[in-house]
Amino acid sequence: MKKRFLTTSLVIMTAVLTTISSAYSASPAELYDNVWMIVNKKYYDPSDNCQDWKKWRYRYENKLKTKEDAYVAIETMLASLNDPYTRFLDPKEFSEENQSIKGSLKGIGTQIGLRDGQLVIIAPLEDSPAERAGLMADDYILEINGESTKGINIDAAADKIRGEKGTTVTLLIQRKGVPNKTYSIVRDEIEVKSVSVKPPFETKIPDGIKYIRLSSFISKNAAGEIETILNESKDAKGFIIDLRSNPGGLLTNAIYISDMLLRGGVIVSTVDRDSYKSTTRARYQQVTDKPIVVLINKGSASASEILSGALKDNNRATIVGEQSFGKGLVQEINKLPDEAGLNITIQRYLTPSGTDIHKKGITPDVVVELTKENADAKDDVQLKKAIEILENMTCLVQKNG
């Protein structure tokens, strides 16, 4: 068997949590078959990437002697789906993913993915070593510690990037419009901060406007943090919700937060392998009816696109910024025997208008590009435009009120 890569990556994800199997001890063959059965039943593409999935079930019969054998066989089987979001997690990786949901991580704090076969940074986490070093959404990682990333998968890349606190990883970065640059970044233990009210570049927020930065949907505390801020901001005339470089996380967070902001209407629909469409609607539990402007960019993905799509299609918010990433698939996190795990794509999702945004993204109502020159000058033109629009909206509300 070939050597496998031991890692957990922070790939963008809209995920639901479930437990398919209990934590009993399983033989290598049982573990492999367990994964085969889950994919056979749950994987969102009924063609299984235009292949006969049955051929995989007994491909390694009587050949899997160790768990390491099973891990490699499972990864080979899953690779045939050509889906970077469907991934096997060994016990270490599964534990690390659970820690990220609980709100703590180790590494440099960057979300990575594949775009056209190239390793790309979706977004650095707020106040992480990656962000402090200057890494940005849409940066391509050409080398990790001097080794080319050509042909690398997400798990292998994350394994190379992660490491013990205090150690250093070196990345060769390709960024549009500037020469390639090498970054040496010291790894650390990272607290996932979901919500902040401090604007970037210390941009002045006018009285009466409440700025809320939601940097991740990963932590299960995210929705509660947003609700607390909304309840404490009853006097606000309007809200700016900043989802820029937010790579996604838990589907439940996107639904709960949408429910706080909508008064009725569809939040999101999902379609599974059997073409069964399930629609989630707001439950009339709106926390605020004040005007909203949402900021997005090319690093806004997955759960960020569910929230911004729900608010846009229900005419609840004005969307400002740049085209979002375009990740319209939902993963399920499964617990396997022996504390291993499987992230599997089980559905594609549609915005309330029925739009499939996968590989397309959400189009802003008002397109504003934040250039490198703007960033270098600490001039957040997107946030300034959001303030301008919200001030006009709140002025109209006062006049009509």
C-alpha positions as CSV (number, residue, x, y, z in Angstrom):
1,M,0.0,0.0,0.0
2,K,1.2,3.5,-0.7
3,K,2.0,5.9,2.0
4,R,-1.0,8.0,3.1
5,F,-1.0,11.6,4.3
6,L,-2.0,12.2,8.0
7,T,-3.7,15.5,8.2
8,T,-6.8,17.6,8.9
9,S,-7.4,20.5,6.6
10,L,-9.5,23.5,7.1
11,V,-11.3,23.1,3.7
12,I,-14.3,25.3,3.2
13,M,-17.4,23.5,4.2
14,T,-21.1,23.8,4.8
15,A,-21.6,20.9,7.1
16,V,-24.2,19.1,9.2
17,L,-23.2,16.9,12.1
18,T,-24.3,13.3,12.4
19,T,-23.2,10.0,13.8
20,I,-23.5,7.1,11.3
21,S,-21.6,4.5,13.3
22,S,-20.8,4.0,17.0
23,A,-17.2,4.0,18.2
24,Y,-16.9,0.2,18.3
25,S,-13.7,-1.4,17.2
26,A,-13.8,-2.6,13.6
27,S,-11.5,-4.7,11.4
28,P,-9.8,-3.0,8.4
29,A,-12.3,-4.6,6.1
30,E,-15.3,-3.5,8.2
31,L,-14.0,0.0,8.3
32,Y,-13.6,0.1,4.5
33,D,-17.0,-1.4,3.9
34,N,-18.6,1.1,6.3
35,V,-17.3,4.0,4.2
36,W,-18.4,2.3,1.0
37,M,-21.9,1.9,2.3
38,I,-22.2,5.5,3.4
39,V,-21.1,6.8,0.0
40,N,-23.4,4.3,-1.7
41,K,-26.4,5.6,0.3
42,K,-25.6,9.3,0.8
43,Y,-23.3,10.7,-1.9
44,Y,-25.1,13.6,-3.7
45,D,-24.1,12.5,-7.2
46,P,-26.1,9.4,-8.1
47,S,-23.6,8.6,-10.9
48,D,-20.7,8.6,-8.4
49,N,-18.6,10.7,-10.9
50,C,-19.8,8.6,-13.8
51,Q,-18.5,5.3,-12.5
52,D,-19.9,1.9,-11.3
53,W,-19.5,2.4,-7.5
54,K,-20.2,-1.3,-6.9
55,K,-16.8,-2.2,-8.3
56,W,-15.1,-0.7,-5.3
57,R,-16.8,-2.8,-2.6
58,Y,-14.8,-5.9,-3.1
59,R,-11.7,-4.5,-4.8
60,Y,-9.5,-5.0,-1.7
61,E,-11.1,-8.2,-0.4
62,N,-8.7,-10.2,1.8
63,K,-6.0,-7.6,1.2
64,L,-6.6,-5.2,4.1
65,K,-4.5,-6.5,7.0
66,T,-4.0,-3.3,9.0
67,K,-5.9,-0.1,9.7
68,E,-3.2,1.7,7.6
69,D,-4.1,-0.5,4.7
70,A,-7.8,0.4,5.2
71,Y,-7.0,4.1,5.3
72,V,-5.1,4.1,2.0
73,A,-7.8,2.0,0.4
74,I,-10.5,4.3,1.6
75,E,-8.7,7.4,0.3
76,T,-8.1,5.7,-3.1
77,M,-11.8,4.8,-3.3
78,L,-12.9,8.4,-2.3
79,A,-10.4,10.0,-4.8
80,S,-12.4,8.3,-7.6
81,L,-15.3,10.7,-6.8
82,N,-13.1,13.7,-7.7
83,D,-14.7,15.7,-4.9
84,P,-12.2,17.6,-2.6
85,Y,-14.9,17.9,0.0
86,T,-15.5,14.2,0.5
87,R,-12.7,13.1,2.7
88,F,-11.7,10.4,5.1
89,L,-10.4,11.5,8.5
90,D,-8.3,9.2,10.7
91,P,-8.7,9.5,14.5
92,K,-6.2,12.3,14.8
93,E,-7.8,14.3,12.0
94,F,-11.3,13.7,13.2
95,S,-10.3,14.9,16.7
96,E,-8.8,18.1,15.3
97,E,-11.9,18.8,13.2
98,N,-14.0,18.4,16.3
99,Q,-11.7,20.9,18.1
100,S,-12.2,23.4,15.3
101,I,-16.0,23.1,15.8
102,K,-15.5,23.6,19.5
103,G,-13.5,26.8,18.8
104,S,-9.8,26.0,18.9
105,L,-7.2,25.1,16.3
106,K,-3.5,24.5,15.9
107,G,-1.4,25.7,12.9
108,I,-1.3,29.0,11.0
109,G,-5.0,29.5,10.7
110,T,-5.7,29.5,7.0
111,Q,-8.5,27.9,5.1
112,I,-7.3,26.1,1.9
113,G,-9.0,24.6,-1.1
114,L,-8.4,23.6,-4.7
115,R,-9.2,25.8,-7.6
116,D,-8.6,24.4,-11.1
117,G,-6.2,21.9,-9.5
118,Q,-4.2,24.5,-7.8
119,L,-3.8,24.9,-4.0
120,V,-5.5,28.2,-3.0
121,I,-6.0,30.1,0.2
122,I,-9.7,30.7,0.7
123,A,-9.3,32.9,3.7
124,P,-7.0,33.4,6.7
125,L,-8.7,33.3,10.0
126,E,-9.0,36.6,11.8
127,D,-6.0,37.5,14.0
128,S,-4.2,34.3,13.0
129,P,-0.5,33.9,12.2
130,A,-1.5,33.6,8.5
131,E,-3.4,36.9,8.6
132,R,-0.7,38.7,10.6
133,A,1.9,37.5,8.1
134,G,-0.1,39.1,5.2
135,L,-1.6,36.1,3.5
136,M,-4.8,36.9,1.7
137,A,-7.8,35.2,0.1
138,D,-7.1,34.0,-3.4
139,D,-3.4,33.6,-2.8
140,Y,-2.0,30.5,-4.6
141,I,0.4,28.3,-2.6
142,L,3.2,27.2,-5.0
143,E,5.5,25.6,-2.5
144,I,5.4,24.4,1.1
145,N,8.8,24.2,2.8
146,G,10.4,24.3,-0.6
147,E,8.4,21.5,-2.1
148,S,6.1,22.1,-5.0
149,T,2.3,21.8,-4.5
150,K,1.7,20.7,-8.0
151,G,-0.8,17.8,-8.0
152,I,-1.1,17.9,-4.2
153,N,-4.4,17.1,-2.5
154,I,-5.9,19.2,0.3
155,D,-5.2,16.7,3.1
156,A,-1.5,16.4,2.1
157,A,-1.1,20.2,1.9
158,A,-2.7,20.7,5.3
159,D,-0.5,18.1,6.8
160,K,2.6,19.9,5.6
161,I,1.3,23.3,6.7
162,R,0.3,22.2,10.2
163,G,2.7,21.4,13.0
164,E,3.6,22.0,16.6
165,K,3.2,25.5,18.2
166,G,6.4,27.5,17.8
167,T,7.6,25.8,14.7
168,T,7.8,27.5,11.3
169,V,6.3,26.7,7.9
170,T,7.5,28.4,4.7
171,L,5.1,29.1,1.9
172,L,5.8,30.4,-1.6
173,I,2.8,32.5,-2.6
174,Q,1.6,33.6,-6.0
175,R,-0.6,36.7,-5.9
176,K,-2.2,38.4,-8.9
177,G,-0.3,41.6,-9.9
178,V,2.8,41.1,-7.7
179,P,6.0,39.0,-7.8
180,N,5.9,35.6,-6.1
181,K,6.9,35.9,-2.4
182,T,8.0,33.5,0.3
183,Y,6.4,33.8,3.7
184,S,7.8,32.2,6.9
185,I,5.1,31.8,9.4
186,V,5.3,30.6,13.0
187,R,2.6,28.1,14.0
188,D,0.5,28.7,17.0
189,E,-2.6,27.6,18.9
190,I,-5.5,29.6,17.5
191,E,-8.8,30.5,19.1
192,V,-11.5,30.7,16.5
193,K,-13.1,34.1,16.9
194,S,-16.4,34.0,15.2
195,V,-17.7,37.5,15.8
196,S,-16.1,40.9,16.1
197,V,-17.5,44.5,16.2
198,K,-14.2,46.1,15.4
199,P,-14.0,47.4,11.8
200,P,-10.9,46.8,9.7
201,F,-8.4,49.7,9.4
202,E,-10.2,51.4,12.3
203,T,-12.7,52.7,9.8
204,K,-15.1,55.1,11.6
205,I,-18.6,53.7,11.9
206,P,-21.3,56.5,12.2
207,D,-23.5,56.6,15.2
208,G,-26.6,54.5,14.8
209,I,-24.9,51.9,12.6
210,K,-23.8,48.6,14.1
211,Y,-20.9,46.9,12.4
212,I,-20.7,43.1,12.9
213,R,-17.9,41.0,11.5
214,L,-18.6,37.3,11.2
215,S,-15.3,35.6,10.3
216,S,-16.4,31.9,10.5
217,F,-19.4,29.7,10.8
218,I,-17.2,26.9,12.2
219,S,-17.8,27.4,15.9
220,K,-21.1,26.2,17.2
221,N,-21.2,29.4,19.3
222,A,-21.4,31.7,16.2
223,A,-25.2,32.0,16.0
224,G,-25.5,32.7,19.8
225,E,-22.8,35.4,19.5
226,I,-24.7,37.1,16.7
227,E,-28.0,36.9,18.6
228,T,-26.4,38.5,21.7
229,I,-25.1,41.5,19.6
230,L,-28.5,42.0,17.9
231,N,-30.3,42.0,21.2
232,E,-27.9,44.4,22.7
233,S,-28.3,46.8,19.7
234,K,-32.0,47.6,19.8
235,D,-31.2,51.3,19.3
236,A,-29.2,50.7,16.1
237,K,-30.7,52.2,13.0
238,G,-29.2,49.6,10.8
239,F,-26.6,46.8,10.6
240,I,-23.5,46.0,8.4
241,I,-22.8,42.3,8.4
242,D,-19.2,41.7,7.1
243,L,-18.9,38.2,5.6
244,R,-15.7,38.9,3.7
245,S,-13.2,36.1,3.7
246,N,-15.6,34.0,5.7
247,P,-15.1,30.4,4.3
248,G,-18.2,28.8,5.9
249,G,-18.7,26.2,8.5
250,L,-21.9,24.7,10.0
251,L,-25.1,24.8,8.0
252,T,-27.1,25.2,11.3
253,N,-25.3,28.5,12.0
254,A,-26.3,29.9,8.6
255,I,-29.9,28.8,9.1
256,Y,-30.2,30.2,12.6
257,I,-28.7,33.5,11.7
258,S,-30.9,33.9,8.6
259,D,-33.9,33.1,10.9
260,M,-32.9,36.0,13.2
261,L,-32.9,38.5,10.3
262,L,-35.9,37.3,8.1
263,R,-39.6,37.6,8.7
264,G,-40.8,34.6,6.9
265,G,-39.6,33.3,3.5
266,V,-37.3,30.6,2.3
267,I,-33.8,30.4,3.7
268,V,-32.3,27.6,1.6
269,S,-33.2,24.5,-0.3
270,T,-31.2,21.3,-0.6
271,V,-31.3,18.6,-3.2
272,D,-30.0,15.1,-2.6
273,R,-28.9,12.2,-4.8
274,D,-32.5,11.1,-5.3
275,S,-33.4,14.7,-6.5
276,Y,-35.4,15.1,-3.3
277,K,-35.7,18.8,-2.6
278,S,-36.0,19.9,1.0
279,T,-36.8,23.6,1.8
280,T,-36.0,25.4,5.1
281,R,-38.1,28.4,5.8
282,A,-37.8,31.2,8.4
283,R,-39.8,30.5,11.5
284,Y,-40.9,34.1,12.2
285,Q,-38.4,34.5,15.0
286,Q,-36.9,37.7,13.7
287,V,-34.7,39.5,16.1
288,T,-34.4,42.8,14.2
289,D,-36.2,44.3,11.2
290,K,-33.7,47.2,10.8
291,P,-32.0,47.7,7.4
292,I,-29.0,45.5,6.6
293,V,-26.0,45.7,4.3
294,V,-23.9,42.6,3.8
295,L,-20.3,42.7,2.6
296,I,-18.9,39.7,0.6
297,N,-15.8,39.0,-1.4
298,K,-14.1,36.1,-3.3
299,G,-13.2,34.5,0.1
300,S,-16.9,34.4,1.2
301,A,-17.9,30.8,0.7
302,S,-20.4,28.1,1.6
303,A,-22.4,29.1,4.7
304,S,-21.6,32.7,4.0
305,E,-23.2,32.3,0.6
306,I,-26.3,30.6,2.2
307,L,-26.7,33.6,4.5
308,S,-26.1,36.3,1.9
309,G,-28.2,34.5,-0.7
310,A,-31.1,34.2,1.7
311,L,-31.0,37.9,2.6
312,K,-30.6,38.9,-1.0
313,D,-33.3,36.8,-2.5
314,N,-35.8,37.8,0.2
315,N,-34.9,41.5,-0.5
316,R,-33.9,41.8,3.2
317,A,-30.4,43.2,2.6
318,T,-28.2,44.9,0.0
319,I,-25.2,42.9,-0.9
320,V,-22.0,44.9,-1.5
321,G,-18.5,43.9,-2.6
322,E,-17.2,41.2,-5.0
323,Q,-18.4,37.9,-6.4
324,S,-18.3,35.2,-3.8
325,F,-16.3,32.0,-4.0
326,G,-19.1,29.7,-5.3
327,K,-19.3,26.6,-3.1
328,G,-22.9,25.2,-3.2
329,L,-22.4,21.8,-1.7
330,V,-23.3,20.5,1.7
331,Q,-21.2,18.0,3.7
332,E,-22.2,15.6,6.4
333,I,-19.6,14.8,9.2
334,N,-19.8,11.1,10.1
335,K,-18.3,9.4,13.0
336,L,-16.8,6.0,12.0
337,P,-15.6,3.1,14.1
338,D,-12.4,3.6,16.1
339,E,-12.9,7.4,16.3
340,A,-12.3,8.0,12.6
341,G,-14.5,10.2,10.5
342,L,-15.9,10.8,7.0
343,N,-16.9,14.1,5.5
344,I,-19.2,13.4,2.6
345,T,-21.0,15.7,0.2
346,I,-24.6,14.7,0.6
347,Q,-26.5,17.6,-1.1
348,R,-26.3,20.6,-3.3
349,Y,-28.1,23.7,-2.1
350,L,-30.1,26.4,-3.9
351,T,-30.8,30.0,-2.8
352,P,-34.4,31.0,-2.2
353,S,-34.8,32.0,-5.8
354,G,-33.7,28.4,-6.9
355,T,-30.2,29.5,-8.0
356,D,-27.4,27.0,-7.9
357,I,-24.3,29.1,-7.1
358,H,-21.7,26.3,-7.2
359,K,-18.6,27.4,-9.0
360,K,-20.5,30.7,-9.8
361,G,-21.0,32.5,-6.5
362,I,-23.3,35.3,-5.2
363,T,-23.3,38.4,-7.3
364,P,-23.4,41.6,-5.2
365,D,-26.1,44.2,-5.7
366,V,-23.4,46.8,-5.7
367,V,-20.0,45.7,-7.0
368,V,-17.0,47.3,-5.3
369,E,-13.5,46.0,-5.6
370,L,-11.0,46.3,-2.8
371,T,-7.7,46.6,-4.6
372,K,-4.2,46.0,-3.2
373,E,-3.6,49.7,-3.3
374,N,-6.8,50.3,-1.2
375,A,-5.6,47.6,1.3
376,D,-2.0,49.1,1.5
377,A,-3.5,52.5,2.1
378,K,-5.8,51.0,4.7
379,D,-8.8,52.4,2.7
380,D,-11.7,50.0,3.0
381,V,-13.7,51.3,0.1
382,Q,-16.2,48.4,0.4
383,L,-17.1,49.2,4.0
384,K,-17.3,52.9,3.1
385,K,-19.8,52.1,0.4
386,A,-21.8,49.9,2.8
387,I,-22.0,52.8,5.2
388,E,-23.1,55.2,2.5
389,I,-25.8,52.8,1.3
390,L,-27.0,52.1,4.9
391,E,-27.2,55.8,5.8
392,N,-29.4,56.3,2.7
393,M,-31.6,53.4,3.7
394,T,-32.0,54.5,7.3
395,C,-32.7,58.1,6.1
396,L,-35.6,56.7,3.9
397,V,-36.9,54.7,6.8
398,Q,-37.0,57.8,9.0
399,K,-38.7,59.9,6.3
400,N,-41.3,57.1,5.6
401,G,-41.8,56.3,9.2
